[in-house]
Amino acid sequence: MEWLEAYALTQGIEAPIYAWALREKARAEQIVLAFLPSALTHPLLWFLFWPLTTSLAYAPRVAFGEVLVWLAEALVVAPFLSKERRWRRALGWSLAANGVSVLVGLMVS
């Protein structure tokens, strides 16, 4: 799968999940913020992390990369969530978004 196709698939899966997480925001802000986590992490994973970890076997490479993305996206989303259990919710939403994205990505590749 080429990068643009993978990126579009990722955004198509993750943005609606993040939009739901950010449903308390104004609509325009919600839409922009829903696309932000993957917009920041996907190019870094694809163009930086993946080429730099060629010495690792495929499964650990994917697992390590996805854990990094999960945590990074939680960091991106957390400031925009209400303060009550912010970090727990950010980690949960990021896990949901990335878990679904990885599963779909593995099924279509």
Jmol script that loads the backbone (N, CA, C; Angstrom):
load data "model"
ATOM      1  N   MET A   1       0.855  -1.179   0.000  1.00  0.00           N
ATOM      2  CA  MET A   1       0.000   0.000   0.000  1.00  0.00           C
ATOM      3  C   MET A   1       0.899   1.241   0.000  1.00  0.00           C
ATOM      4  N   GLU A   2       0.598   2.173  -0.855  1.00  0.00           N
ATOM      5  CA  GLU A   2       1.342   3.428  -0.929  1.00  0.00           C
ATOM      6  C   GLU A   2       0.961   4.342   0.239  1.00  0.00           C
ATOM      7  N   TRP A   3       1.848   5.316   0.531  1.00  0.00           N
ATOM      8  CA  TRP A   3       1.620   6.176   1.691  1.00  0.00           C
ATOM      9  C   TRP A   3       0.289   6.926   1.627  1.00  0.00           C
ATOM     10  N   LEU A   4      -0.013   7.561   0.523  1.00  0.00           N
ATOM     11  CA  LEU A   4      -1.226   8.368   0.447  1.00  0.00           C
ATOM     12  C   LEU A   4      -2.476   7.519   0.661  1.00  0.00           C
ATOM     13  N   GLU A   5      -2.482   6.342   0.115  1.00  0.00           N
ATOM     14  CA  GLU A   5      -3.603   5.427   0.313  1.00  0.00           C
ATOM     15  C   GLU A   5      -3.711   5.016   1.790  1.00  0.00           C
ATOM     16  N   ALA A   6      -2.586   4.694   2.397  1.00  0.00           N
ATOM     17  CA  ALA A   6      -2.573   4.312   3.814  1.00  0.00           C
ATOM     18  C   ALA A   6      -2.983   5.490   4.697  1.00  0.00           C
ATOM     19  N   TYR A   7      -2.531   6.670   4.341  1.00  0.00           N
ATOM     20  CA  TYR A   7      -2.872   7.875   5.112  1.00  0.00           C
ATOM     21  C   TYR A   7      -4.374   8.169   5.021  1.00  0.00           C
ATOM     22  N   ALA A   8      -4.924   8.079   3.819  1.00  0.00           N
ATOM     23  CA  ALA A   8      -6.365   8.317   3.634  1.00  0.00           C
ATOM     24  C   ALA A   8      -7.185   7.282   4.406  1.00  0.00           C
ATOM     25  N   LEU A   9      -6.759   6.039   4.364  1.00  0.00           N
ATOM     26  CA  LEU A   9      -7.453   4.988   5.109  1.00  0.00           C
ATOM     27  C   LEU A   9      -7.387   5.268   6.610  1.00  0.00           C
ATOM     28  N   THR A  10      -6.210   5.630   7.082  1.00  0.00           N
ATOM     29  CA  THR A  10      -6.034   5.944   8.503  1.00  0.00           C
ATOM     30  C   THR A  10      -6.936   7.092   8.917  1.00  0.00           C
ATOM     31  N   GLN A  11      -6.926   8.169   8.157  1.00  0.00           N
ATOM     32  CA  GLN A  11      -7.775   9.318   8.501  1.00  0.00           C
ATOM     33  C   GLN A  11      -9.258   8.945   8.435  1.00  0.00           C
ATOM     34  N   GLY A  12      -9.632   8.151   7.445  1.00  0.00           N
ATOM     35  CA  GLY A  12     -11.022   7.746   7.303  1.00  0.00           C
ATOM     36  C   GLY A  12     -11.518   6.918   8.472  1.00  0.00           C
ATOM     37  N   ILE A  13     -10.624   6.201   9.104  1.00  0.00           N
ATOM     38  CA  ILE A  13     -10.978   5.384  10.267  1.00  0.00           C
ATOM     39  C   ILE A  13     -10.838   6.170  11.564  1.00  0.00           C
ATOM     40  N   GLU A  14      -9.718   6.842  11.738  1.00  0.00           N
ATOM     41  CA  GLU A  14      -9.421   7.474  13.026  1.00  0.00           C
ATOM     42  C   GLU A  14     -10.138   8.802  13.240  1.00  0.00           C
ATOM     43  N   ALA A  15     -10.273   9.624  12.215  1.00  0.00           N
ATOM     44  CA  ALA A  15     -10.893  10.942  12.403  1.00  0.00           C
ATOM     45  C   ALA A  15     -12.311  10.852  12.965  1.00  0.00           C
ATOM     46  N   PRO A  16     -13.170   9.948  12.485  1.00  0.00           N
ATOM     47  CA  PRO A  16     -14.501   9.867  13.094  1.00  0.00           C
ATOM     48  C   PRO A  16     -14.469   9.455  14.571  1.00  0.00           C
ATOM     49  N   ILE A  17     -13.520   8.613  14.929  1.00  0.00           N
ATOM     50  CA  ILE A  17     -13.399   8.199  16.334  1.00  0.00           C
ATOM     51  C   ILE A  17     -12.968   9.386  17.186  1.00  0.00           C
ATOM     52  N   TYR A  18     -11.972  10.126  16.713  1.00  0.00           N
ATOM     53  CA  TYR A  18     -11.544  11.312  17.447  1.00  0.00           C
ATOM     54  C   TYR A  18     -12.625  12.391  17.448  1.00  0.00           C
ATOM     55  N   ALA A  19     -13.385  12.495  16.372  1.00  0.00           N
ATOM     56  CA  ALA A  19     -14.488  13.470  16.335  1.00  0.00           C
ATOM     57  C   ALA A  19     -15.502  13.153  17.436  1.00  0.00           C
ATOM     58  N   TRP A  20     -15.779  11.881  17.627  1.00  0.00           N
ATOM     59  CA  TRP A  20     -16.703  11.495  18.689  1.00  0.00           C
ATOM     60  C   TRP A  20     -16.105  11.841  20.060  1.00  0.00           C
ATOM     61  N   ALA A  21     -14.825  11.600  20.229  1.00  0.00           N
ATOM     62  CA  ALA A  21     -14.166  11.930  21.499  1.00  0.00           C
ATOM     63  C   ALA A  21     -14.225  13.428  21.779  1.00  0.00           C
ATOM     64  N   LEU A  22     -14.215  14.228  20.728  1.00  0.00           N
ATOM     65  CA  LEU A  22     -14.167  15.689  20.848  1.00  0.00           C
ATOM     66  C   LEU A  22     -15.523  16.338  20.593  1.00  0.00           C
ATOM     67  N   ARG A  23     -16.586  15.597  20.791  1.00  0.00           N
ATOM     68  CA  ARG A  23     -17.931  16.077  20.454  1.00  0.00           C
ATOM     69  C   ARG A  23     -18.383  17.275  21.268  1.00  0.00           C
ATOM     70  N   GLU A  24     -17.703  17.593  22.362  1.00  0.00           N
ATOM     71  CA  GLU A  24     -18.061  18.771  23.157  1.00  0.00           C
ATOM     72  C   GLU A  24     -17.520  20.062  22.552  1.00  0.00           C
ATOM     73  N   LYS A  25     -16.641  19.950  21.587  1.00  0.00           N
ATOM     74  CA  LYS A  25     -16.050  21.118  20.940  1.00  0.00           C
ATOM     75  C   LYS A  25     -16.995  21.698  19.896  1.00  0.00           C
ATOM     76  N   ALA A  26     -16.771  22.943  19.538  1.00  0.00           N
ATOM     77  CA  ALA A  26     -17.511  23.551  18.429  1.00  0.00           C
ATOM     78  C   ALA A  26     -17.222  22.740  17.169  1.00  0.00           C
ATOM     79  N   ARG A  27     -18.178  22.669  16.270  1.00  0.00           N
ATOM     80  CA  ARG A  27     -18.089  21.777  15.111  1.00  0.00           C
ATOM     81  C   ARG A  27     -16.817  21.980  14.286  1.00  0.00           C
ATOM     82  N   ALA A  28     -16.471  23.193  13.955  1.00  0.00           N
ATOM     83  CA  ALA A  28     -15.264  23.436  13.150  1.00  0.00           C
ATOM     84  C   ALA A  28     -14.011  22.982  13.890  1.00  0.00           C
ATOM     85  N   GLU A  29     -13.936  23.292  15.166  1.00  0.00           N
ATOM     86  CA  GLU A  29     -12.788  22.885  15.980  1.00  0.00           C
ATOM     87  C   GLU A  29     -12.743  21.360  16.085  1.00  0.00           C
ATOM     88  N   GLN A  30     -13.885  20.751  16.268  1.00  0.00           N
ATOM     89  CA  GLN A  30     -13.978  19.300  16.376  1.00  0.00           C
ATOM     90  C   GLN A  30     -13.426  18.628  15.122  1.00  0.00           C
ATOM     91  N   ILE A  31     -13.796  19.129  13.973  1.00  0.00           N
ATOM     92  CA  ILE A  31     -13.353  18.527  12.710  1.00  0.00           C
ATOM     93  C   ILE A  31     -11.841  18.661  12.545  1.00  0.00           C
ATOM     94  N   VAL A  32     -11.319  19.842  12.775  1.00  0.00           N
ATOM     95  CA  VAL A  32      -9.870  20.056  12.640  1.00  0.00           C
ATOM     96  C   VAL A  32      -9.110  19.175  13.626  1.00  0.00           C
ATOM     97  N   LEU A  33      -9.548  19.179  14.868  1.00  0.00           N
ATOM     98  CA  LEU A  33      -8.856  18.399  15.897  1.00  0.00           C
ATOM     99  C   LEU A  33      -8.965  16.896  15.653  1.00  0.00           C
ATOM    100  N   ALA A  34     -10.037  16.448  15.029  1.00  0.00           N
ATOM    101  CA  ALA A  34     -10.205  15.023  14.759  1.00  0.00           C
ATOM    102  C   ALA A  34      -9.165  14.506  13.763  1.00  0.00           C
ATOM    103  N   PHE A  35      -8.742  15.359  12.849  1.00  0.00           N
ATOM    104  CA  PHE A  35      -7.742  14.962  11.857  1.00  0.00           C
ATOM    105  C   PHE A  35      -6.302  15.169  12.349  1.00  0.00           C
ATOM    106  N   LEU A  36      -6.119  15.950  13.391  1.00  0.00           N
ATOM    107  CA  LEU A  36      -4.786  16.340  13.847  1.00  0.00           C
ATOM    108  C   LEU A  36      -3.902  15.182  14.318  1.00  0.00           C
ATOM    109  N   PRO A  37      -4.374  14.287  15.191  1.00  0.00           N
ATOM    110  CA  PRO A  37      -3.447  13.261  15.695  1.00  0.00           C
ATOM    111  C   PRO A  37      -2.784  12.441  14.590  1.00  0.00           C
ATOM    112  N   SER A  38      -3.569  11.920  13.673  1.00  0.00           N
ATOM    113  CA  SER A  38      -3.000  11.107  12.590  1.00  0.00           C
ATOM    114  C   SER A  38      -2.195  11.942  11.605  1.00  0.00           C
ATOM    115  N   ALA A  39      -2.592  13.185  11.426  1.00  0.00           N
ATOM    116  CA  ALA A  39      -1.836  14.065  10.529  1.00  0.00           C
ATOM    117  C   ALA A  39      -0.417  14.280  11.046  1.00  0.00           C
ATOM    118  N   LEU A  40      -0.260  14.263  12.350  1.00  0.00           N
ATOM    119  CA  LEU A  40       1.065  14.435  12.938  1.00  0.00           C
ATOM    120  C   LEU A  40       1.854  13.133  13.001  1.00  0.00           C
ATOM    121  N   THR A  41       1.194  12.037  13.352  1.00  0.00           N
ATOM    122  CA  THR A  41       1.936  10.799  13.605  1.00  0.00           C
ATOM    123  C   THR A  41       2.142   9.928  12.367  1.00  0.00           C
ATOM    124  N   HIS A  42       1.192   9.906  11.459  1.00  0.00           N
ATOM    125  CA  HIS A  42       1.298   8.989  10.322  1.00  0.00           C
ATOM    126  C   HIS A  42       2.541   9.257   9.467  1.00  0.00           C
ATOM    127  N   PRO A  43       2.810  10.498   9.071  1.00  0.00           N
ATOM    128  CA  PRO A  43       4.032  10.730   8.280  1.00  0.00           C
ATOM    129  C   PRO A  43       5.312  10.382   9.051  1.00  0.00           C
ATOM    130  N   LEU A  44       5.314  10.655  10.342  1.00  0.00           N
ATOM    131  CA  LEU A  44       6.506  10.323  11.142  1.00  0.00           C
ATOM    132  C   LEU A  44       6.723   8.818  11.213  1.00  0.00           C
ATOM    133  N   LEU A  45       5.648   8.083  11.400  1.00  0.00           N
ATOM    134  CA  LEU A  45       5.752   6.627  11.456  1.00  0.00           C
ATOM    135  C   LEU A  45       6.212   6.080  10.102  1.00  0.00           C
ATOM    136  N   TRP A  46       5.600   6.560   9.053  1.00  0.00           N
ATOM    137  CA  TRP A  46       5.844   6.018   7.712  1.00  0.00           C
ATOM    138  C   TRP A  46       7.228   6.398   7.166  1.00  0.00           C
ATOM    139  N   PHE A  47       7.583   7.673   7.316  1.00  0.00           N
ATOM    140  CA  PHE A  47       8.802   8.173   6.677  1.00  0.00           C
ATOM    141  C   PHE A  47      10.027   8.248   7.586  1.00  0.00           C
ATOM    142  N   LEU A  48       9.835   8.174   8.889  1.00  0.00           N
ATOM    143  CA  LEU A  48      10.968   8.261   9.803  1.00  0.00           C
ATOM    144  C   LEU A  48      11.162   6.955  10.564  1.00  0.00           C
ATOM    145  N   PHE A  49      10.144   6.571  11.334  1.00  0.00           N
ATOM    146  CA  PHE A  49      10.271   5.373  12.168  1.00  0.00           C
ATOM    147  C   PHE A  49      10.504   4.120  11.332  1.00  0.00           C
ATOM    148  N   TRP A  50       9.668   3.912  10.323  1.00  0.00           N
ATOM    149  CA  TRP A  50       9.748   2.673   9.542  1.00  0.00           C
ATOM    150  C   TRP A  50      11.110   2.498   8.869  1.00  0.00           C
ATOM    151  N   PRO A  51      11.653   3.504   8.185  1.00  0.00           N
ATOM    152  CA  PRO A  51      12.983   3.327   7.571  1.00  0.00           C
ATOM    153  C   PRO A  51      14.113   3.159   8.592  1.00  0.00           C
ATOM    154  N   LEU A  52      13.948   3.743   9.775  1.00  0.00           N
ATOM    155  CA  LEU A  52      15.015   3.656  10.776  1.00  0.00           C
ATOM    156  C   LEU A  52      15.014   2.349  11.557  1.00  0.00           C
ATOM    157  N   THR A  53      13.982   1.539  11.383  1.00  0.00           N
ATOM    158  CA  THR A  53      13.887   0.304  12.171  1.00  0.00           C
ATOM    159  C   THR A  53      13.923  -0.943  11.298  1.00  0.00           C
ATOM    160  N   THR A  54      14.584  -0.866  10.179  1.00  0.00           N
ATOM    161  CA  THR A  54      14.626  -2.008   9.256  1.00  0.00           C
ATOM    162  C   THR A  54      15.337  -3.219   9.853  1.00  0.00           C
ATOM    163  N   SER A  55      16.133  -3.036  10.888  1.00  0.00           N
ATOM    164  CA  SER A  55      16.832  -4.176  11.490  1.00  0.00           C
ATOM    165  C   SER A  55      15.902  -5.016  12.367  1.00  0.00           C
ATOM    166  N   LEU A  56      14.732  -4.489  12.715  1.00  0.00           N
ATOM    167  CA  LEU A  56      13.775  -5.248  13.523  1.00  0.00           C
ATOM    168  C   LEU A  56      12.915  -6.134  12.636  1.00  0.00           C
ATOM    169  N   ALA A  57      12.463  -7.242  13.201  1.00  0.00           N
ATOM    170  CA  ALA A  57      11.512  -8.095  12.493  1.00  0.00           C
ATOM    171  C   ALA A  57      10.188  -7.348  12.362  1.00  0.00           C
ATOM    172  N   TYR A  58       9.353  -7.766  11.420  1.00  0.00           N
ATOM    173  CA  TYR A  58       8.122  -7.051  11.095  1.00  0.00           C
ATOM    174  C   TYR A  58       7.186  -6.886  12.304  1.00  0.00           C
ATOM    175  N   ALA A  59       6.881  -7.957  13.001  1.00  0.00           N
ATOM    176  CA  ALA A  59       5.904  -7.886  14.107  1.00  0.00           C
ATOM    177  C   ALA A  59       6.356  -6.938  15.227  1.00  0.00           C
ATOM    178  N   PRO A  60       7.589  -7.040  15.713  1.00  0.00           N
ATOM    179  CA  PRO A  60       8.010  -6.088  16.744  1.00  0.00           C
ATOM    180  C   PRO A  60       8.057  -4.644  16.237  1.00  0.00           C
ATOM    181  N   ARG A  61       8.391  -4.488  14.987  1.00  0.00           N
ATOM    182  CA  ARG A  61       8.436  -3.162  14.370  1.00  0.00           C
ATOM    183  C   ARG A  61       7.052  -2.528  14.363  1.00  0.00           C
ATOM    184  N   VAL A  62       6.060  -3.282  13.938  1.00  0.00           N
ATOM    185  CA  VAL A  62       4.684  -2.791  13.921  1.00  0.00           C
ATOM    186  C   VAL A  62       4.217  -2.513  15.341  1.00  0.00           C
ATOM    187  N   ALA A  63       4.460  -3.451  16.243  1.00  0.00           N
ATOM    188  CA  ALA A  63       4.010  -3.290  17.631  1.00  0.00           C
ATOM    189  C   ALA A  63       4.652  -2.064  18.278  1.00  0.00           C
ATOM    190  N   PHE A  64       5.945  -1.907  18.144  1.00  0.00           N
ATOM    191  CA  PHE A  64       6.645  -0.775  18.741  1.00  0.00           C
ATOM    192  C   PHE A  64       6.171   0.542  18.134  1.00  0.00           C
ATOM    193  N   GLY A  65       6.042   0.559  16.820  1.00  0.00           N
ATOM    194  CA  GLY A  65       5.569   1.766  16.142  1.00  0.00           C
ATOM    195  C   GLY A  65       4.169   2.153  16.578  1.00  0.00           C
ATOM    196  N   GLU A  66       3.294   1.180  16.689  1.00  0.00           N
ATOM    197  CA  GLU A  66       1.914   1.476  17.085  1.00  0.00           C
ATOM    198  C   GLU A  66       1.812   1.921  18.535  1.00  0.00           C
ATOM    199  N   VAL A  67       2.634   1.384  19.405  1.00  0.00           N
ATOM    200  CA  VAL A  67       2.649   1.853  20.799  1.00  0.00           C
ATOM    201  C   VAL A  67       3.098   3.314  20.849  1.00  0.00           C
ATOM    202  N   LEU A  68       4.118   3.653  20.082  1.00  0.00           N
ATOM    203  CA  LEU A  68       4.570   5.045  20.033  1.00  0.00           C
ATOM    204  C   LEU A  68       3.476   5.968  19.504  1.00  0.00           C
ATOM    205  N   VAL A  69       2.792   5.536  18.456  1.00  0.00           N
ATOM    206  CA  VAL A  69       1.715   6.341  17.873  1.00  0.00           C
ATOM    207  C   VAL A  69       0.563   6.477  18.860  1.00  0.00           C
ATOM    208  N   TRP A  70       0.201   5.395  19.524  1.00  0.00           N
ATOM    209  CA  TRP A  70      -0.877   5.415  20.523  1.00  0.00           C
ATOM    210  C   TRP A  70      -0.596   6.474  21.590  1.00  0.00           C
ATOM    211  N   LEU A  71       0.618   6.456  22.132  1.00  0.00           N
ATOM    212  CA  LEU A  71       0.978   7.415  23.184  1.00  0.00           C
ATOM    213  C   LEU A  71       1.063   8.845  22.636  1.00  0.00           C
ATOM    214  N   ALA A  72       1.642   8.998  21.458  1.00  0.00           N
ATOM    215  CA  ALA A  72       1.774  10.332  20.869  1.00  0.00           C
ATOM    216  C   ALA A  72       0.407  10.943  20.573  1.00  0.00           C
ATOM    217  N   GLU A  73      -0.498  10.157  20.031  1.00  0.00           N
ATOM    218  CA  GLU A  73      -1.824  10.683  19.715  1.00  0.00           C
ATOM    219  C   GLU A  73      -2.613  10.997  20.985  1.00  0.00           C
ATOM    220  N   ALA A  74      -2.400  10.231  22.032  1.00  0.00           N
ATOM    221  CA  ALA A  74      -3.036  10.557  23.317  1.00  0.00           C
ATOM    222  C   ALA A  74      -2.525  11.911  23.820  1.00  0.00           C
ATOM    223  N   LEU A  75      -1.246  12.160  23.646  1.00  0.00           N
ATOM    224  CA  LEU A  75      -0.677  13.459  24.037  1.00  0.00           C
ATOM    225  C   LEU A  75      -1.268  14.603  23.228  1.00  0.00           C
ATOM    226  N   VAL A  76      -1.554  14.355  21.969  1.00  0.00           N
ATOM    227  CA  VAL A  76      -2.135  15.385  21.100  1.00  0.00           C
ATOM    228  C   VAL A  76      -3.581  15.678  21.495  1.00  0.00           C
ATOM    229  N   VAL A  77      -4.336  14.641  21.798  1.00  0.00           N
ATOM    230  CA  VAL A  77      -5.769  14.791  22.074  1.00  0.00           C
ATOM    231  C   VAL A  77      -6.045  15.297  23.488  1.00  0.00           C
ATOM    232  N   ALA A  78      -5.249  14.885  24.443  1.00  0.00           N
ATOM    233  CA  ALA A  78      -5.523  15.179  25.859  1.00  0.00           C
ATOM    234  C   ALA A  78      -5.797  16.650  26.163  1.00  0.00           C
ATOM    235  N   PRO A  79      -5.035  17.590  25.643  1.00  0.00           N
ATOM    236  CA  PRO A  79      -5.297  18.991  25.997  1.00  0.00           C
ATOM    237  C   PRO A  79      -6.675  19.500  25.568  1.00  0.00           C
ATOM    238  N   PHE A  80      -7.317  18.802  24.649  1.00  0.00           N
ATOM    239  CA  PHE A  80      -8.599  19.258  24.128  1.00  0.00           C
ATOM    240  C   PHE A  80      -9.795  18.554  24.773  1.00  0.00           C
ATOM    241  N   LEU A  81      -9.514  17.662  25.699  1.00  0.00           N
ATOM    242  CA  LEU A  81     -10.577  16.975  26.429  1.00  0.00           C
ATOM    243  C   LEU A  81     -10.828  17.701  27.749  1.00  0.00           C
ATOM    244  N   SER A  82     -12.029  17.552  28.274  1.00  0.00           N
ATOM    245  CA  SER A  82     -12.317  18.166  29.572  1.00  0.00           C
ATOM    246  C   SER A  82     -11.398  17.553  30.624  1.00  0.00           C
ATOM    247  N   LYS A  83     -11.175  18.280  31.710  1.00  0.00           N
ATOM    248  CA  LYS A  83     -10.144  17.907  32.667  1.00  0.00           C
ATOM    249  C   LYS A  83     -10.417  16.614  33.432  1.00  0.00           C
ATOM    250  N   GLU A  84     -11.668  16.252  33.588  1.00  0.00           N
ATOM    251  CA  GLU A  84     -11.985  15.056  34.364  1.00  0.00           C
ATOM    252  C   GLU A  84     -11.456  13.807  33.667  1.00  0.00           C
ATOM    253  N   ARG A  85     -10.529  13.114  34.290  1.00  0.00           N
ATOM    254  CA  ARG A  85      -9.907  11.887  33.753  1.00  0.00           C
ATOM    255  C   ARG A  85      -9.375  12.088  32.332  1.00  0.00           C
ATOM    256  N   ARG A  86      -8.833  13.237  32.078  1.00  0.00           N
ATOM    257  CA  ARG A  86      -8.346  13.605  30.741  1.00  0.00           C
ATOM    258  C   ARG A  86      -7.387  12.573  30.160  1.00  0.00           C
ATOM    259  N   TRP A  87      -6.382  12.194  30.930  1.00  0.00           N
ATOM    260  CA  TRP A  87      -5.353  11.297  30.392  1.00  0.00           C
ATOM    261  C   TRP A  87      -5.880   9.900  30.173  1.00  0.00           C
ATOM    262  N   ARG A  88      -6.707   9.424  31.068  1.00  0.00           N
ATOM    263  CA  ARG A  88      -7.297   8.099  30.886  1.00  0.00           C
ATOM    264  C   ARG A  88      -8.158   8.073  29.620  1.00  0.00           C
ATOM    265  N   ARG A  89      -8.949   9.099  29.422  1.00  0.00           N
ATOM    266  CA  ARG A  89      -9.804   9.165  28.237  1.00  0.00           C
ATOM    267  C   ARG A  89      -8.977   9.335  26.967  1.00  0.00           C
ATOM    268  N   ALA A  90      -7.940  10.153  27.028  1.00  0.00           N
ATOM    269  CA  ALA A  90      -7.077  10.338  25.848  1.00  0.00           C
ATOM    270  C   ALA A  90      -6.413   9.020  25.454  1.00  0.00           C
ATOM    271  N   LEU A  91      -5.916   8.289  26.424  1.00  0.00           N
ATOM    272  CA  LEU A  91      -5.304   6.994  26.134  1.00  0.00           C
ATOM    273  C   LEU A  91      -6.331   6.008  25.576  1.00  0.00           C
ATOM    274  N   GLY A  92      -7.530   6.047  26.121  1.00  0.00           N
ATOM    275  CA  GLY A  92      -8.586   5.154  25.638  1.00  0.00           C
ATOM    276  C   GLY A  92      -9.022   5.470  24.224  1.00  0.00           C
ATOM    277  N   TRP A  93      -9.244   6.746  23.925  1.00  0.00           N
ATOM    278  CA  TRP A  93      -9.654   7.132  22.572  1.00  0.00           C
ATOM    279  C   TRP A  93      -8.545   6.846  21.568  1.00  0.00           C
ATOM    280  N   SER A  94      -7.312   7.115  21.946  1.00  0.00           N
ATOM    281  CA  SER A  94      -6.197   6.842  21.046  1.00  0.00           C
ATOM    282  C   SER A  94      -6.049   5.341  20.803  1.00  0.00           C
ATOM    283  N   LEU A  95      -6.235   4.552  21.836  1.00  0.00           N
ATOM    284  CA  LEU A  95      -6.175   3.103  21.682  1.00  0.00           C
ATOM    285  C   LEU A  95      -7.280   2.619  20.755  1.00  0.00           C
ATOM    286  N   ALA A  96      -8.474   3.147  20.939  1.00  0.00           N
ATOM    287  CA  ALA A  96      -9.598   2.758  20.070  1.00  0.00           C
ATOM    288  C   ALA A  96      -9.318   3.137  18.623  1.00  0.00           C
ATOM    289  N   ALA A  97      -8.920   4.383  18.390  1.00  0.00           N
ATOM    290  CA  ALA A  97      -8.670   4.854  17.024  1.00  0.00           C
ATOM    291  C   ALA A  97      -7.567   4.042  16.351  1.00  0.00           C
ATOM    292  N   ASN A  98      -6.472   3.853  17.056  1.00  0.00           N
ATOM    293  CA  ASN A  98      -5.347   3.144  16.459  1.00  0.00           C
ATOM    294  C   ASN A  98      -5.574   1.643  16.382  1.00  0.00           C
ATOM    295  N   GLY A  99      -6.286   1.090  17.335  1.00  0.00           N
ATOM    296  CA  GLY A  99      -6.595  -0.339  17.283  1.00  0.00           C
ATOM    297  C   GLY A  99      -7.441  -0.684  16.069  1.00  0.00           C
ATOM    298  N   VAL A 100      -8.501   0.087  15.848  1.00  0.00           N
ATOM    299  CA  VAL A 100      -9.354  -0.150  14.680  1.00  0.00           C
ATOM    300  C   VAL A 100      -8.551   0.072  13.403  1.00  0.00           C
ATOM    301  N   SER A 101      -7.766   1.125  13.375  1.00  0.00           N
ATOM    302  CA  SER A 101      -6.977   1.458  12.188  1.00  0.00           C
ATOM    303  C   SER A 101      -5.986   0.345  11.855  1.00  0.00           C
ATOM    304  N   VAL A 102      -5.300  -0.170  12.843  1.00  0.00           N
ATOM    305  CA  VAL A 102      -4.335  -1.242  12.600  1.00  0.00           C
ATOM    306  C   VAL A 102      -5.041  -2.496  12.101  1.00  0.00           C
ATOM    307  N   LEU A 103      -6.145  -2.851  12.745  1.00  0.00           N
ATOM    308  CA  LEU A 103      -6.867  -4.055  12.315  1.00  0.00           C
ATOM    309  C   LEU A 103      -7.346  -3.950  10.872  1.00  0.00           C
ATOM    310  N   VAL A 104      -7.929  -2.828  10.530  1.00  0.00           N
ATOM    311  CA  VAL A 104      -8.398  -2.633   9.147  1.00  0.00           C
ATOM    312  C   VAL A 104      -7.214  -2.614   8.194  1.00  0.00           C
ATOM    313  N   GLY A 105      -6.150  -1.923   8.575  1.00  0.00           N
ATOM    314  CA  GLY A 105      -4.963  -1.856   7.734  1.00  0.00           C
ATOM    315  C   GLY A 105      -4.366  -3.236   7.460  1.00  0.00           C
ATOM    316  N   LEU A 106      -4.331  -4.077   8.475  1.00  0.00           N
ATOM    317  CA  LEU A 106      -3.815  -5.426   8.287  1.00  0.00           C
ATOM    318  C   LEU A 106      -4.743  -6.267   7.409  1.00  0.00           C
ATOM    319  N   MET A 107      -6.042  -6.030   7.509  1.00  0.00           N
ATOM    320  CA  MET A 107      -6.993  -6.797   6.696  1.00  0.00           C
ATOM    321  C   MET A 107      -6.932  -6.418   5.217  1.00  0.00           C
ATOM    322  N   VAL A 108      -6.659  -5.155   4.927  1.00  0.00           N
ATOM    323  CA  VAL A 108      -6.682  -4.723   3.523  1.00  0.00           C
ATOM    324  C   VAL A 108      -5.308  -4.779   2.853  1.00  0.00           C
ATOM    325  N   SER A 109      -4.260  -4.961   3.633  1.00  0.00           N
ATOM    326  CA  SER A 109      -2.915  -4.980   3.007  1.00  0.00           C
ATOM    327  C   SER A 109      -2.499  -6.376   2.621  1.00  0.00           C
TER     328      SER A 109
END
end "model"
wireframe off; spacefill off
backbone 0.3
color backbone group
